Amino acid sequence: MADHSPAPQTDAAAAYVLHVHPNREVWTWAAAVSIAAELRRELSLRPRARLLLSGGGTPGPVYRAVSQAPLEWARVDVGLVDERWLLPDDPDSNAWLVRRELLRDRAAVAHLEPMTQAGRNIEGAVATANAHARQQATCAVLGMGEDGHTASLFPGAEQLERIFASPRDYVAVDAHGCPGAREWPRRISLTPHGMARIPHRLLLLQGERKRMIFEQAVASGDPQRWPVLVALESVHGTPLDVHWCE
């Protein structure tokens, strides 16, 4: 997979690096190359590597491209950044999307960690997600909604301040009343604490409107209004890689 993207642009605070790509094909492969490189590096150092993925319509082509990478996929654990309170075989679940788009081709032997399971309540699902998080993820793929949310951290969500202060990697989210949550207000989400522990974080954006929203969020500096800003935080001092194309 060749990366033909132009030189990245870095903001003054070095909190993120903006990779501008000329079209969606280059965007897809550049992001896939970055993810595969991090997994390859991790597998050269440790017995297993852990990758966290988001749902939504944007990342599917990237997941399909990554699935072709010549990695030791049997040593890769695939978890979720967040999940709707749905069973893993529900077509609207993030687990279903990941299984369809990533667990194919060479990546078919990777191990998927769904968050939900029949007969398990949401507290038990959160506990399982936090147990999986004891294995440090090397890479997380994030998205952003037009309301500025990332993962399932929605502006105006109930107890958002408590979630932001949580020392756990995952928490249950009540997003009733948040338009971005649509018909799935009950969620499980990676917290800012959990996100900051991941050294390599990618934010995938497409379209001029999404870029403008992200830049507006950065200019505001207000994570309560624009939760995507929590993705800029890192205990490793590593910047967020933002991949964008028109």
C-alpha positions in Angstrom: 0.0 0.0 0.0 1.7 3.2 -1.1 1.2 6.5 0.7 1.0 9.3 -1.9 -0.3 12.0 0.5 1.4 15.4 0.6 3.4 16.6 3.5 1.3 16.9 6.7 0.5 20.2 8.3 1.0 20.5 12.1 -0.8 23.1 14.3 1.2 25.4 16.6 0.5 23.3 19.7 1.4 20.1 17.9 -1.8 18.5 19.3 -2.7 17.2 15.9 -1.3 16.6 12.4 -3.5 17.3 9.5 -2.9 15.0 6.5 -4.7 16.5 3.4 -5.3 14.0 0.6 -6.2 14.9 -3.0 -9.0 12.3 -3.3 -10.8 9.6 -1.4 -8.7 6.8 -2.9 -5.5 8.3 -1.6 -7.2 9.1 1.7 -8.2 5.5 2.1 -4.9 4.0 1.4 -2.9 6.6 3.4 -5.0 5.9 6.5 -4.8 2.1 6.0 -1.0 2.3 5.6 -0.7 4.2 8.9 -2.9 1.7 10.8 -1.0 -1.3 9.3 2.3 0.2 10.1 1.4 0.7 13.8 0.1 -2.9 14.0 3.3 -4.2 12.4 5.5 -2.3 14.8 3.5 -3.5 17.8 3.7 -7.1 16.6 7.5 -6.8 16.3 7.7 -5.9 19.9 5.0 -7.9 21.6 3.1 -11.1 21.3 -0.2 -9.4 20.4 -1.5 -6.1 19.1 -4.8 -4.4 19.8 -6.7 -2.2 17.4 -9.8 -0.2 18.4 -12.3 0.8 15.6 -15.3 3.1 15.3 -18.5 2.6 13.4 -20.3 5.0 11.0 -20.3 5.3 7.2 -16.9 6.9 6.7 -14.3 4.3 7.8 -15.5 1.2 5.8 -13.2 1.6 2.8 -10.2 2.1 5.2 -11.1 -1.1 7.0 -11.3 -3.0 3.8 -7.9 -1.7 2.7 -6.3 -2.6 6.0 -7.7 -6.1 5.8 -5.4 -6.7 2.9 -2.2 -5.8 4.8 0.3 -8.7 5.1 0.2 -8.9 8.9 0.1 -11.8 11.4 -3.6 -11.1 11.9 -4.1 -14.1 14.2 -2.1 -12.1 16.7 -4.3 -9.0 16.4 -7.2 -8.3 18.8 -9.9 -5.9 17.4 -11.9 -4.0 19.9 -14.4 -1.1 19.6 -14.1 2.6 20.4 -17.8 2.6 21.2 -21.0 0.6 20.7 -24.7 1.1 20.5 -26.7 -1.0 23.0 -27.4 -3.6 20.3 -26.4 -7.2 19.9 -23.2 -7.8 17.8 -25.2 -9.4 15.0 -27.5 -6.4 14.6 -26.8 -4.7 11.3 -26.8 -1.3 13.1 -24.1 -2.3 15.6 -20.5 -1.2 15.2 -19.4 -4.8 15.8 -21.4 -5.9 12.7 -19.8 -3.2 10.6 -16.3 -4.2 11.7 -16.9 -7.8 11.1 -18.2 -7.0 7.6 -15.5 -4.5 6.5 -12.4 -5.7 8.4 -12.6 -9.3 9.2 -12.2 -10.5 5.6 -9.3 -11.4 3.3 -6.1 -11.7 5.4 -7.7 -10.1 8.5 -10.4 -12.8 8.7 -8.4 -14.6 11.4 -8.2 -11.6 13.7 -10.0 -11.8 17.1 -13.0 -9.5 17.5 -14.0 -8.4 21.0 -17.7 -7.4 20.8 -18.9 -5.3 23.7 -22.4 -6.7 24.0 -23.8 -10.2 24.4 -27.2 -11.8 24.8 -28.3 -11.9 28.5 -25.7 -9.4 29.7 -26.7 -6.1 31.1 -25.0 -2.8 30.3 -23.0 -2.7 33.5 -21.7 -6.2 32.8 -20.8 -5.1 29.2 -18.9 -2.1 30.5 -17.0 -4.3 32.9 -16.0 -6.6 30.1 -14.9 -3.7 28.0 -12.7 -2.4 30.8 -11.3 -5.9 31.3 -10.3 -6.0 27.6 -8.7 -2.6 28.0 -6.1 -4.0 30.3 -4.4 -5.0 27.1 -3.1 -1.7 25.9 -4.4 -0.7 22.4 -1.7 0.5 20.1 -4.1 2.3 17.6 -7.6 3.7 17.6 -9.6 4.9 14.6 -12.0 7.7 15.4 -14.7 9.6 13.6 -16.5 12.9 14.2 -20.2 13.8 13.8 -21.4 17.2 12.6 -22.3 17.9 16.2 -18.6 17.5 17.2 -19.0 14.2 18.9 -16.4 11.4 18.8 -16.8 7.9 20.0 -20.2 8.1 21.9 -19.3 11.4 23.6 -22.1 13.7 22.6 -22.4 17.4 23.5 -25.2 17.8 26.0 -25.2 14.1 27.0 -26.3 13.5 30.6 -23.3 13.5 33.0 -20.8 14.3 30.3 -18.6 16.1 32.8 -18.5 12.9 35.0 -17.6 10.8 31.9 -14.8 13.2 31.1 -13.4 12.9 34.6 -13.8 9.1 34.7 -10.6 7.1 35.5 -12.0 4.1 33.6 -11.4 3.3 29.9 -15.1 2.6 29.2 -18.4 3.9 30.6 -22.1 3.6 29.8 -23.5 6.7 28.1 -27.0 8.1 28.3 -27.4 10.2 25.2 -31.2 10.8 25.3 -32.0 14.2 23.9 -28.8 14.3 21.8 -29.7 14.4 18.1 -26.4 12.9 17.1 -27.2 9.7 18.9 -30.3 9.2 16.7 -32.4 6.2 17.8 -29.6 4.7 19.9 -29.2 6.8 23.0 -27.9 4.0 25.2 -24.2 3.4 24.4 -20.9 2.2 25.7 -18.0 4.5 25.0 -14.3 5.0 25.4 -13.6 7.8 27.8 -11.1 10.6 27.4 -8.9 8.7 29.9 -9.0 5.6 27.8 -8.4 7.5 24.6 -5.4 9.4 26.0 -3.7 6.1 26.8 -3.6 5.0 23.1 -0.4 6.2 21.5 -1.6 6.2 17.8 -5.0 7.9 17.2 -6.4 8.6 13.8 -9.4 10.8 13.1 -11.0 10.2 9.7 -12.8 13.1 8.1 -14.3 13.7 4.7 -15.8 16.8 3.2 -15.3 20.6 3.6 -18.0 20.8 6.2 -16.3 18.3 8.5 -13.0 20.1 8.2 -14.7 23.4 9.1 -16.4 21.8 12.1 -13.1 20.3 13.3 -11.3 23.6 12.9 -14.1 25.5 14.7 -13.8 23.0 17.6 -10.1 23.5 17.8 -10.5 27.3 17.8 -13.1 27.2 20.6 -11.0 25.0 22.9 -14.3 23.8 24.5 -14.5 20.0 24.8 -17.9 20.2 26.5 -19.4 21.7 23.3 -17.0 19.8 21.0 -16.1 16.5 22.5 -13.9 15.6 19.6 -11.3 17.8 21.3 -10.6 15.1 23.9 -8.9 13.1 21.1 -6.1 15.7 21.2 -5.1 14.6 24.6 -2.3 12.0 25.0 -0.3 10.8 28.0 2.3 9.7 25.4 2.7 13.2 24.0 1.7 11.9 20.5 -0.4 14.1 18.2 -3.7 13.1 16.8 -3.4 12.1 13.1 -6.3 13.8 11.2 -6.8 12.3 7.7 -8.9 14.5 5.5 -10.1 14.7 1.9 -12.8 16.6 0.1 
